[in-house]
Amino acid sequence: MAMQKSNTTFKALPRALLVTGLCLSPLAAHAATVPQGVTLDAKQEVVRNNNDEPATLDPHKSESDVEFNILNDLFVGLVSIDDNGNALPELASSWQSQDNKTWTFHLRPGIRWSDGSAITAEDVVYSWRRLIDPKTASPYESYLSTLSLLNADAIIAGKMPADQLGIKALDAQTVQVELSHPISYFLEMVAHPSLFPVDRAAIEKFGSKWTQPGNMVSSGPFKLNSWTVNERITAVRNENYWDSAHTVLTKITYLPVTSSTADVNRYKAGEIEITRTIPEIQFISLKKELGDQVHVGPNLGVYYYAFNTQKAPFNDVRVRQALSLGLDRDIIANKVLGQGQTAAYTITPKNTGGYTFTAAKTASWTQEQRNAEAIKLLAAAGFGPQHPLTFNLLYNTNESHQRIAIAASSMWKKNLGVTAVLQNQEWKTMLDTMHQGNYDVVRYAWMADYNEPSTFLNTFRSDNSENTPKFRNADYDKALDHALTASSKDEVKKDYQQAEDILNTQAPVVPLYHYVSAKLVKPYIGGFDDHNPQGVVYAKDLYVIKH
C-alpha cells in the first residue's frame, strides 16, 4: 500500500500515512495506572491460567498465544501498540522514514537486559537475522517476508545468507530497516513477539538451554524466575526494564490448566485470579453468580479446521467444499459456544483494520440447501452410501475443542453420512503432528498478529511458514501482492475480497467462528483491559487492590 510522507507525531493517524516518530512521553503503551484513592495490597502477585504448557519460551521458536501470553511479559520490542492501533515507543524512543521504504529507529539511551548489560542496535540486528536464518527453523520465518524486509524471500529460499537481510546498525543506538516496498501497517507488525530482540550472549553461552531459569536474559517488565514443567512458570519484576517505575506487580504466575472446568474451580477456590477462558456450558450461570467478574471483550481471531491438501481425498476441492458446507456454523457459535462468538463465513473477522468482507452466497442458504449441495459434491468425488468417507479429526486436548469436535462430527454424520474419527493430543504433540503433515483434518486457529486483514490472509500464501493446509494458489498470492502496492483503500479491499473469495471456493480450511475473549477476573485485580482488540493481557498493566 502506498504511503504519503508526513511529519506527524504520535497521534491517531489514518493507516495510509507515514509516521515520523518523536518521543512525546517516557511511557510505553502499557503501564499500570492506579486511580487516586485506590489502596494497593501489600502483596502484589497475580496468578493466571495460561491454558497449556508452552512449547518453548524462545521468541523465535514460538507460534501461538500459549507462548506469547508469557513472552509479552518477559520481552518487549522496538514499539508497543495501544488499544487503538497506535505505535508507541518501547525500546525505541523515536523513528522516522524519509522515503517510505527505509525506516530508522533510535534506541532509548541506557536500556538494559535483565542481567544489566546494554541492549544495543546490534542485538536487534542479530535477533531479526536469527528469526529468518534457516538454521533457526522458526515457524515465523515468513513474518519478515510478510513485513517486506529487503532480501527476506531470497534468504528463506536459501539463495542469500541471513546477514543480507534489510536491517543494519548505524551505530550502537540506531537501527535502520530497509523494505522492498512500503507497507502502511509496518509499525503495527514491528510490535509482534517474533521480533522481540533476544540476547546473543546468553544464546551463545547456553545454546538451546538459554530459555531456562537462571539462563534467560530478557528485556521486558518481568524476568523468568522458575519453570516447573506442567505445573507452573513464575516471573518476577525486572528492575532493569527501562520503565520499571511504572510496573506495580512483583510476581506473576502462569498455570498450564487445560481444563476450563478446572480453571473455573481453581478460580473459585482462590488459586487462580485470571482464568484463560470460561466454559461455554457454565457461562450463563457464572454470569448470574459472579456478575462483573465475568469479562467479555474483543479478540481478533478465527477458529478453523484445516485440511491436509497434500493428501487424498483432501486434495480434491469437491471434498473440501462438501465438508465445509456440511457444518452448521451458527449452531456451533450460538449453541455450542454462546458467549458472543460469531459464525465465520470469511477467514477475516468483521472490521479488522476497518475492513469487512462479503461472504459467499452459500452463507445465506439454509443448512438444508448446503447439505444438498454437499452431498452432490461428495457423490461427484466418489463418496456416498456405498462408499462412505471416513477420516481423522485431530485437535489438542481441551474441553471446548472436544465439544466442538463432537458437534462437528455429529453434523457431518447426520448431514452427509460422513464419519470423522476424533483424535486428541497434547498441544506440543499436536503441533509436531501438524508440521509433519501426519493428519487428515486438524483443529487450528489464527489470532491476529496485528490489526489488519493481511495477518489472516498471509498465512495461506503458498510460501508462508504458517500455511498449515499447504494451500497453493497463484491467483491468491497475486491478489495479496497487488494489495501491497495498491494506491487506495478501496483497491486494497478489492484485492482482499478476491483473496477471501478464493479461500471460500478452494476451501483449504473451514472457518467455524470468530472469537471473543471471555475470562473471570477477581474484583481486586486492577488494570485489566477489556478493550484490547487482540484480547492480550499484559501483566505490566495490572495491580492488586487491598482486599
N, C-alpha and C positions, 0 to 999 in steps of 0.2 A: 504494500500500500504506500502510495506516495505521501510524504510528509512535507509540511511547509515550515520554513525557518521561523523561529520565534525566539525572543529573548525573555520569555515568560518565566517567572519563578514558581515556587511550589504552590499552585492553586489548582482547583478542579479545572481540567482542560479537556477540550474535545480530543478524542483519541488520535485524530489525524494530525495534531500539531506536534512539532518537535519541542522537547523540553530542554531548556538550558538551566541547569540547577545552580542555585546559590543558596547556601545553607542559612535558613532563617531561624532555626530552632535547634538547640542541642539535643532534643528528644528524638527518639526513634518513633516508628509508627505504633509501637506497643510499649506501654509503661503503665504501672499501677497508679491510678488516681484515686486517692482516698478522700471522699467528701468530708467537708468540715462537719465536726460534731460526731463523726464515727470513731468509736474506741476500738483500737486493734487488740486482738488477743495476744497474750504473751507468747503463745506457740504458733508460729507462722509456718505451718506444714500442711500440705494437702495430699490426699490420696485419690488418684483417679484410675479408672479402668481403661486399659489400652486395648482390650478386646482379644489380644493374641500375643504370643511371643514373637518379638521381631526377628526376622531372618538375619539381620545384621544391623549394626549401627554405623556402618561406613556410608556416608552420603552418596558415594559413587557406586555402591552396590545395592542400594535401596530402591524400591519401586512401588511402595504402597503407603497408605496412611498409617498402617501398623508401625512402620519405621518413622515416617515423617512426623507423627504425633510427638515423638521423643526428640528427634533431630531438630525440630523447630524451637526447642528449649535449650539444646546444647550448642547450637551453631547459629550464626547469622550470616547474611550475605552482604553484598555491596549496598543494597537498598532493602527497605521493607515496604509493604503495601498496606494502606489503610482500608477500612471497610468500603470506601467509595472508589477504590481502584487507583488511588493516587500514590505515586512513589515518594517515599520519604527517606532521608539519609539514615544509613546504618553504619557499616564500616567505611563507606564513602561519605564524605561531608558535602560533596558537590560533584556535578558532572556537567558536561556540555558536548555539543556536536555542532560543527560549522557547516558540514556538507550532507547531513542526514545519513551518512554511512560510517563515519569514523567518530567514535564516542570516547571521551576522556573522563576517567573517574579519578578524583583526588581523595586519597585515604585520609581519615582523621589523624591528626598528629597524636602520637603516643599510644595508639591502640595496641593491645597485647593479647597474646594467647593466655589460656588459663594457667600456664606454668610461669607466666611473667615475661616470656620472651616476646620480641616485637613481631607484629603482623606487618608484612611488607607487600609491596606490589608483586614481588617475585612469588610470594605464596599464592596469590590469586592466579598468576600465570601458570604456575605448576599445577594447581588444582584443576583448572579448566582443561589443560593438556592431559592430565591423568584421567579425567572423565571420558575423553574421546579416544584415548590410547587403546587399541585393540587388546593389548595385554591385560587391561583392567577388566575387560568383558562386562562393561556396565550395561544394565538394562536401559539406561537413559543415555546411551552414547548418541542416539539420534537427536537428542534435545538441542545440541549445538548446531546440528544441521537445520533443525526447525527454526532456530534462532538466526540462521543465515550467517554464521560466522564464516569468514573467508577461509576457504580450503577445507571446511569441515567434511564435505561429501567425499573429497579425494582421500582424506585421512581415514574415514570409515571404510572406504573401499580398498585400503591398503596401498594406495598409489602415492601417498606422501607420508612423511613421518609426523608425529604429533606436534613437533616443535615448529611446524609450518602453519599452525592454527592462527587465525587472525586476532591474536592478543599478544601484547608485549608490555614490559615495564619500562617506562620512560625514565624513571628514577625510583627510589625506594618508596615513594608515596604516590606515584602516578601510574595508572593502568590505562592503556589505550586498546580499544576493541574496534576491529575493522569488520564490517559486514559486507557481504556480496551485493546486497541491495537493502534499502530501508524497510523497517517494519514499525508500524505505528504503535504496537503494544510491546516494544522491545524492553522497556524498563520493567513492566509487569513480569516478564519472563525471567529477568535477571534475579528476581527475588526467590526463585524456586530452590528447594533444598539441594537439588543435584549440583547447583552452582555455589554452594557454601564452600568457602576456602577451607582446606584441611592442612594440617601441619606436616610438612615434608620431613622434618627431623624425626618426628615420632613414628611416621610410617617407615622410614628407612631404618630406624633403630629396632622396631618391634615387628615389622612385616605385617602379616595378616592378624597378629595379636594386638595391633595398635588400638583397637576399639575396646580392649578390656579395661576394667577399672585399674587405676594406677598407671596405665599406659596412655590412655586417651588424653589428648590435648585439644581443647575446643575454644570457641570464640564467643559463645552465647552467654545469656544471663545465668545459666546453670552449667555445672560440670558433673560428669559421671562420678558417682560415689560407690555404688555397688551394683552387681548384676548376678542374681541367683536365677539360673535358667528355669523357666516355667513356674517361677514363684513371684519375683518382683525385681524391678530396677529402681534404684534411687538416684536422684541428682540433688546436689546442694548448690547454694548460691555461689556464683563465680565472682569474687570481688575484683578480679582483673578485667571483667567486662566493662567496656567504656562507659556504659550508662547504668552501672551497678547501683548508683544512688537512688534510682527510681525502681529498683526491684525490692519488693516487700517480703515475699516468701523466702524462707531459709532452706526449705527442703520440699521436693516433690517426689511422690512415689507412684510408679506405674505398675499396675497389676495385669497379668495376662489372662483375664477371666473370659473365656469364650462363650460361656452360657449366659444368655441375657437374663434368665431366671435367677441364676446365682448372683449375677450383677446386682439385681434389684434386692435380693435377700441380704446381700452383704451391705448394700446401701442402707437398708432399714436397720441393720444391726450396728450401723455406725462404722463399719470397716472401710467403706468407700464413700467419698464425698462428691464425686462427679462420675456418673455412670457413662459408659460408652454409648449406650442406646437405651431404649425402653421396649420390652417385649410387646409385640402388637396385641396379643391376647389380654394383656394387662393394662393397656393404655387408658381406656375409658375409666376403669376402676381406680387406677393410680391418679388420674386427673381429679377424680372426686375426693380421693383420700388425701392427696398431698398438695393439691392446688398449685400455688405459684412455684413449687419445687419442680414442676414439670415445665421444661423449656423446649419449645419447638421453634426452630429458625430455618433460614435458607441453607442449602447445601448443594452447590452446583455439581451434580454427579448423575451418571446413568448406570443402571444395573442391567446387565445383558447376559445372554447365553451365546457363546462363540462356537461356531462350527470349525472343525478341522477340515478346511477346504482342500487340503492336500490328500485327503483320504476318502475313498469311496464309502458310502454313496454321497458324502457331503461335498464332493467335487462337482456334483450335479446341482445346478441352481434351482431346478424344479423341486428337489427335495428340501433344500433350504427354505425356499419360499413357502412350501406347504407347511413345514413345521412352524414357521413364523406366523402364518395365518391361523394355525390351529390353536394358538394360545389366546385366551381372553384376558388381555392386559387390564381391563377395567376391574375385573374381579380380583386380580392379583393386587392392584394398587388400593382399591377401596375396601375389599373384604378381607383378603389375607393379611394386608398391612394396616390400612386405615388410620394413618397418623397425619395424613396430608400429602402423601406421595401421589404423583400423577402418572397416569398411563403414558407410556413412551411410544410414540409413533415416529419420532425422529431421534437420532443419536443426541443431538444438542438440546439441552433443556431450554425452555422458553426464556426469552430476554437475557440470554447470555451475551454480555458485551453490547446489549441494546438490540440484538437480533432475535427474531422469531421466525421459524421456517414453516412452510406449508407441508403438511403430512400427505402421504399418498392417499388416493381416493378410497382405498380399502379401509382407511381409518374411520370412514363414515358408514361403512357397511354394518349390517347386523352380524353377529357372530355366526348365525346360520349361513349367511351368504359366504363368509370367509371359509367356513368348514367345507361347503360345497366346492368352492374353487380349489381348496387344498386337496381334497380327495381326487379331483380331476388331475391335478399336478402329480400326485403320487402315482396314480394309475399310468400316466404318461411316462413316468420314470421306472415303471415296472413293479410297483408295490400296490398290494390290495389284500383282500381277504385270503386269497390263495397263496400269497407271498407277502406276509406282513413285515413291516420294517421294525427292527429291534436294534437299539443302540444303548450305549452307556452315557449317563449324565453325571458328570463329576462336579462336586462342589466341596468347598472347605468346611470343616466341622463348625457348625453354628446353627442354633435352633431356627433362626429366621431363614437361613439358606435352605435348611431342611424342609421347613413348611412350604416355602415357595417351590422347591423341587417336587415335593409330594403333590402340590396343586397342579404344577405343570404336567407331571407325568399322568395325573388323572385326566386332565383336559385332553392330552394327546391320545390317551386310550379311548376316552369316550367320544371325542370328536372325529378322530381319524383312524382308530384301530391300530395305533402305533404304540409300541412298548418301549418305555425308557427305563432302563435298569439304573437305580440310584447307587452312586459310589461317593463316599466322602473320605477326605484325607485331611490331615492337619495342614495348616497354612503353608509352611515351608515345603512340605512334601508335594502339595498340590502345585505350587509354583514350579518345582522341578519337573513334575509330570507334564505340566503345560508347556514349559520351554522345550522339553524333549519331543513334544508332539505326540505323546502317548495317550491320546484321548479321542473321543468322538465329539462330544459336546461338553463344554466346560463353563461353569459359572464364573463370571468376572464382572468387573465394574471399572468405570473410569471417573475419577474425581478431578475436577478442573485444576490444572497446574496454575492457571491464570484465567482472568475473566474475559474470555474471547473465544468464539466458536472453534478456532483452529486447534485449541487444546484437545478437543474431542475428535475433530476430523483428521488431524495429522496422524493419529495413532493407526489409521488404516491406509496410510501411504505404503506403497509397495516396499520401500526400503526402510521403514520405520522399525526400530528395535522393539517397540511395544505393540507391534502388529500381531496380536495373539492368533487370529484365524489364518494368518499368512495369505491375506487377501491381496491380489494384484490386479490393478485395472489402470491402464494407461490414461483413459479419459478422466478418471478420478484424480490421478496425480496432476494431470494438466489443468484441471479446474482449480485445484489448490495453488498450483504455481501461478496461474493467472491472477488469483486473488491477491497475491503478494505485491503485484505491480499495478493493480487496478487504481484508477485515479479518483474514484468516488465511492462512498459507502453503498450506494445503490448497486454499483458494479460489483463490489465485493459480495454483497448479499446475493446477487445473481449467481456468482461463482459458487458460493457456499450452498445455495439451493440446489445447484446442479450436482454437487457432491452428495448432498443428502438424498437426492433422487436416485443416484447410482447405488448408494448403500441400500436403499429400500428395494430397488429392483434386483440387485445381486445377492442381497441378504447374507453377507458373511457372518452377521450376528443378528440376534433377536433382541432388540431393546425392549425391556419389560416395564421399567418405571424410572421416573426421575426422583431423586432423593429429597428428603428434608432431614434436618438434624434434630433428633429428639433425645433429650438427656434429662436425668434427675440431678439436681444440684442442691446441696444443702443451703438453707437460708442464710447461714453465716459466712458463706463464700461470697466475697465481694469482687467486683470487676469482671464477672462472667459476661461474655459478649454474645448476645442473641442475634446480632446483625451481620456477623462476618459471612459474606456470600459463599465462602467455601467451608463454613462450619468449623473453622480451626479454633482451638482453644490454646492460647498462649499463657504459660504459667507466669510470665512476667506481668500480665495484666491483673493477676489475682492477689487477693489479700484475705486474711481471716479476721472476721469481726468477733469481738469478745462475745461469748455466749455461755 
